[in-house]
Amino acid sequence: MFWQATSKFILKNRTVLLGLVVLLTGFMGFQASKVRLSYELAKILPASDPNFQLYEAFKARYGEDGNVLVMGVATNQMFQQEVFSDWYELNQAIKKIEGVKEVVSNASLREIVRNDSLKRFDFVPIVAQKPRLQSEVDSIRLKINRLPFYQGFIVSEDGKAHLMAITLDQQKLNDESRGELLEAILKATAVFERKHSLKVHLSGLPYIRTEFSAKVSREVVMFTVLAVLVTGLILMFFFRSWWVMLISLGVVLMGVVCSVGYMVLFGYEISLLTGLIPSLMVVIGVPNSIFLTNKYHEEFGKTKDKSQALATAAEKIGETTFWANITTSIGFGVFYLTGSKLLEEFGLIASLSVMTMYMICLVLITILYSYLPAPNAKHLARLEEKFISRFLQKVDGLVKNRRRFIYLTVSVLVLVSAYGLSRITAIGFIVDDLPENDPILTDLQFFERHFHGVMPFEVSIDTGRPGRVFAPQTLTKIRQMQKEFATHPEFTKPLSLVEAIKFIYQAYRGGDPKYFVLPGALELNKLAEYTGATKGTEASFGSFIDTTRRYTRVSFQVADIGTKRIDALYDLLQPKIDSIFNINPETGTWLDKEDRYEAQITGNSVVFTKGNDYLLQNLVESTLLAIGLISVLIVVLFGNWRMILIAVIPSLVPLVITAGIMGFAGIHLKPSTTLIFSIAFGLSSDGTIYFLTKYKDEFRNKGRTVADAVSQTIQFTGISMFYTAIILFVGFVIFTASTFKGTVALGILVSITLLMGMLSNLILLPAFLLWMNKKITQ
């Protein structure tokens, strides 16, 4: 037999295999030392998705829409000479920091002055130098108040809050030096805060991404340490042996090193998802050690021959844990087939790490036990733990005598859970995983109160041919679209070519605020005479128009209003945009194909929303795929299609109950919680495989009746399943220490699912086996 030959090979070549494992760990450890944090926004949508392609094309044309850091302060003292002068100094200090491209605030605004002698417009700083007198500040304030272009952007509409927008170099944002860049900005800001006792709020995607990455970095270490400590204590409690605990944890940590090494080998970085893998490997790897140790002690108790006991344990448990780890690997691996970069990375690394962990455990634990003394009476007495034995005896009695009660109880739980499942809502927020008092969230709420938000919401416009951007009808259509957006309070004022022309026209008419309007065709022709106006506009607003004047954009900001509301706005506004740009207002008919515009909504907010929708769709597909693959595996393993029903249902019942708990507890489906079901199904199926392989051995190889085989399986495999369930339950509970609410929900729900999975595999699964007694016997 293959597994018998494998166990003999391991014991025969101990030195060579031990050396190979050490070399592998050393190599992977060297690779792991080069791992880096990901500072980019998670790419959830697959590359083939039209929304993803539109957004990537948008960024290629105009640059990132998420590279602006915003600072805001609420005060009625801003235009007092001392405060404004220090705000000016802060502006200048930040502008000098390496990695800062541009800073816009009250202290760095420009006005447009008509220059008739040169037939051009000059862009003149409103604040030419640091003001020394209050009268200078008063003059600055009057000028800003006469420029509607800046109202709602730099100064809130009620005049109570003031904003500084800092555009950062994208290359800096995507490497480790971003932390130093942000630290330098914070250091400069702290001086202003202390001097004037004012709270300066920070937000914007660069800040949110940096802080998220820092939290992920801290939690990778924290969870790994917690997982080692918790599982180590449980192992010590169960086995009462320092050697068992140290060997198990040492072997598992080798697997953890390999998992991080895989990230580097595949060119991946640590993200919110891949950051969970090291601690997951600790939790998932320890059960391999438990099953192998229990089987070794059980066989030694029978034969008193250490070599024979190890060979048998490696043979039997090697096969059982192989198939169990395959099911776990499938539970993770299905994410690789989603097409989503974020899920692909998580699925590939997790599935490879699971199988690597399995091989290291089988080889290393078998070899290390062969060098240790044989188990003593204390170790063997643990197999007859009174509490666990009594519990398993009651389970055995319940399965044989109360099957109707079992089916009724499960049916009621499933029906109630189905109702709870119907109450689940699918909604995600960009920062909804943070606790309510987190500074990131409270600062974001400041900008939502005073400036409507900071999340990019863009409209990308292709006019169809070069030069058409400045056509009067194009500008009119953009203005109509902006009016439509203005009816929705979620949006800020737009930044667009139309707003720039209104700003220039105000200057052309002498600076009177009433001329901050889009001029008619004749007035536009007069503006065109000022060639400097066109050049100046392109210099200042180059990120809003391409060199061919075919493409332009309209930029809005929006609050973190959730994917549900963004979806609703998208579905409402996109058709209206199409009609504004492509329906002739005089005839009410669609423009000819060659005259049509292509105006599409995009931006970080939209891509995040579409990614969330994609994840929810993928939740069903990945779970069904995992069920299908594991079902095929069960047929191959047991050669009986009826086993699919027997094996899959006990693993599905806990998932339904967990979904019901989510519905009743008001836990939303979102990126961080969609992983629960595939992971939990893969891990729950482990117990099914453990139980059925032991049952198969008792029934076929030892010639027992179905009832006796079930009893023996409950008694002996039940101990390992109990230990494993406790390890997994407590191991996932550690995720409740996370600062991310989604990770907390993941930990709680997977823990509950796995505990229920153990009960289902110990009670419902053997009940099914007895129910199908006659058919299985035949």
PyMOL commands that set and color helices and strands:
alter all, ss='L'
color gray80, all
select helices_A, chain A and resi 2-12+14-32+50-62+81-95+134-145+148-150+170-173+178-196+205-239+242-265+274-303+306-338+341-371+377-384+386-401+403-422+439-451+468-470+472-486+497-508+513-515+521-529+531-540+542-544+563-582+593-595+604-638+642-665+676-701+706-737+741-771+773-777
alter helices_A, ss='H'
color red, helices_A
select strands_A, chain A and resi 68-74+100-104+110-115+120-125+161-168+201-203+455-462+495-496+551-558+598-602
alter strands_A, ss='S'
color yellow, strands_A
deselect
rebuild
show_as cartoon
